[in-house]
Amino acid sequence: MKPLFHHENRQKSERSRRVYARYELAHTAADFIAAISFLIGSVMFFFESMQTPAIWLFVIGSVFFLIKPSLRLARELTLYRMGEINKLADREEQED
C-alpha cells in the first residue's frame, strides 16, 4: 500500500475512485460555502447595522475552511484503510 496522499491510492479500484470523487465533491462544496460566506460577510461590513451577521458569516466561512483539510485527511485515511483491507483479503485467499 502506498503512503497517505499518494495518487495511486485513488485509482486502485472502482470503489476507491467513487470514494475519492465523493470526498472531492464535499471538499469543493466546503470551499464554495467558505468563499461565499466571506464574500457576503465582507460586503455586509460596509453597513454598520449588518456587522454582527457579517461576523457570523466570517465564523461560518472559517469553519468551512477548517472542514476542507479535515475532508482531505478523512479521504486519505479511508483510501488507505481500503487498501489495507484489500491486502488482508489477498493474504487470506493465498492461505486457503
PyMOL commands that set and color helices and strands:
alter all, ss='L'
color gray80, all
select helices_A, chain A and resi 7-11+14-44+48-95
alter helices_A, ss='H'
color red, helices_A
deselect
rebuild
show_as cartoon
